[in-house]
Amino acid sequence: MTDLPVITRKMQRVRANLRSLAEPVVDTTPGSAEFGLAMLSIAAKLKRRRIAERTPRGWADAAAHGVKCGRKPNLTARQQREARKRLIEGEMRRGSAGGYAVSQAMISRLALRIARYREQ
């Protein structure tokens, strides 16, 4: 909302104007710039607010219908169990990572979960 007036002023300094044929409210010619851009920025702000309100509801509805959001795991549950077992038995993280074609960071996260579980 604050960017539009700044951009308009910069355009006016270099004597450039913008007028949309499709959207008559988009007009930066002197006299009508402030009104049209104020309307656009208010509309954008309201749209952002509606999106922010609807997004959590959409996630909740999806979860209620059994939809899982996010990336699919790189390792299946069985592979995660096997990797944890290999780590507990003392295999190096790099070796486990190579065996499953995943990053060493992924195996490190599994190791971290093992450590947290042991602390409980």
C-alpha positions, 0 to 999 in steps of 0.5 A: 500500500505504501509502495504505490505512491512512491512509485507514482512520484518517481514516475512523475519526476521523470515525466512518465505516466501509466494509463491502462485501457483495460482498467480505467482506474489505473491512471497515473496522469496528474490529477487522477493518480492518487485516487486510482492508486489509492483504490487499487492499494485498498483493494489489494489490502482487502484481498490479502486479508481475505486470503489470510483468513481463508488459508487456515480454514482451507488447511483445516478442511483439508486435514478434516478430509484426510488430505496431507499437505506438504512434501512427500517424505524422501524415505518411506516409514520402513526405510526410516526404521531401517536407517534408524536401526543402522544408526543405532548399530553405529553405521556412519551417517554418510554411509546411511545417506548413500544407501538411501540416496538422500542427503546426509542432513536427512539422516542427521535429522533421523539421528536427532529424533533418535536422540530426542526419543532416548531423552524421554 
